Amino acid sequence: MNNYQKLAIEYKDTVLGNLEFDGKEYRFIYTEEFQKLKIQPLPGIEPPESKSSVLWAYFQSRLPNPRSPLYKRLLSQYALSNDTDDLMLLLGTIGSRVATDPFIIVPSKSEIV
């Protein structure tokens, strides 16, 4: 398992939740800190925990289109193989920061049980 099978989503240095992928199912768990901030949950991902067999649209929207002319250049910039299809790896690298979203995706520092 690489470092990107568990990712955290942060807002102003506060972890709002953890995203995990076990090879079959995605799971997103909101943190207690998220509940204290009283902000809206991520679109389509209900607290306190959600599971899905496909990556939620919110996270998919952070990834570049593989048909884009810039896609291979981005893969190269992050030293990723041209045939990389690991969505968690892509999300933890290319999709970690986007201009239209204040949240940052980083490798998770905590174990998800």
C-alpha positions in Angstrom: 0.0 0.0 0.0 1.5 3.4 -1.0 1.4 6.5 1.1 -1.7 7.8 -0.7 -4.2 5.1 0.3 -5.1 7.3 3.3 -5.5 11.0 2.7 -6.6 13.9 4.9 -8.4 17.0 3.9 -7.3 20.2 5.6 -8.7 23.7 6.0 -6.4 26.3 7.6 -4.2 23.6 9.2 -7.2 21.7 10.6 -8.0 18.2 9.5 -11.6 18.0 8.5 -11.7 14.4 7.5 -9.8 11.4 6.3 -10.3 9.6 3.0 -9.3 5.9 2.8 -9.4 3.4 -0.1 -9.0 -0.4 0.6 -8.9 -1.4 -3.0 -12.6 -1.8 -3.3 -14.3 0.9 -1.4 -13.7 4.5 -0.5 -14.5 5.8 3.0 -14.6 9.3 4.2 -14.7 10.0 8.0 -15.2 13.5 9.3 -13.2 14.6 12.3 -14.4 16.1 15.6 -12.7 19.3 14.5 -14.9 19.4 11.4 -18.0 19.3 13.7 -16.6 22.1 15.9 -16.2 24.4 12.9 -19.9 24.1 11.9 -19.2 24.3 8.2 -21.1 22.5 5.4 -20.0 19.0 4.6 -18.3 18.2 1.4 -20.8 17.8 -1.5 -22.4 14.4 -1.6 -20.4 13.1 1.5 -22.6 13.0 4.6 -21.2 13.1 8.1 -20.1 11.4 10.2 -19.0 8.8 7.7 -19.7 7.9 4.1 -18.7 4.9 2.0 -18.8 4.5 -1.8 -17.5 2.0 -4.4 -16.5 5.0 -6.6 -14.6 8.1 -5.7 -17.0 11.0 -4.9 -17.5 13.7 -7.6 -16.0 16.3 -5.2 -12.7 14.5 -5.3 -12.9 13.5 -8.9 -13.4 17.2 -9.9 -9.9 17.9 -8.4 -8.2 15.6 -10.9 -7.3 16.7 -14.4 -8.9 15.2 -17.4 -6.7 12.4 -18.9 -7.6 13.6 -22.4 -6.3 17.1 -21.6 -3.1 18.1 -23.5 -1.6 19.1 -20.2 -2.2 15.7 -18.5 1.0 14.0 -19.4 3.0 17.1 -18.5 1.4 17.1 -15.0 2.2 13.4 -14.6 5.8 14.2 -15.5 6.0 17.1 -13.2 5.0 14.9 -10.3 7.3 12.0 -11.5 4.3 9.7 -12.1 4.0 7.1 -14.8 2.0 7.9 -17.9 -0.2 4.9 -17.3 -1.0 5.8 -13.6 -4.6 5.1 -12.9 -4.4 5.1 -9.0 -6.9 7.8 -8.1 -5.7 8.2 -4.6 -2.1 8.7 -5.8 -3.3 11.3 -8.3 -5.5 13.0 -5.7 -2.6 13.1 -3.2 -0.3 14.7 -5.8 -1.9 16.5 -8.7 -5.2 17.1 -7.0 -3.9 18.2 -3.6 -4.4 21.9 -4.2 -6.8 23.6 -6.6 -7.3 27.3 -7.1 -11.1 27.1 -6.7 -11.1 25.3 -3.3 -9.7 26.3 0.1 -9.2 22.7 1.1 -5.9 20.9 0.8 -5.4 17.2 0.5 -2.4 15.6 2.2 -1.3 12.1 3.2 -3.1 11.2 6.4 -1.1 11.3 9.6 -3.6 9.1 11.4 -4.6 5.5 11.1 -8.2 4.9 10.1 -9.7 2.0 11.8 
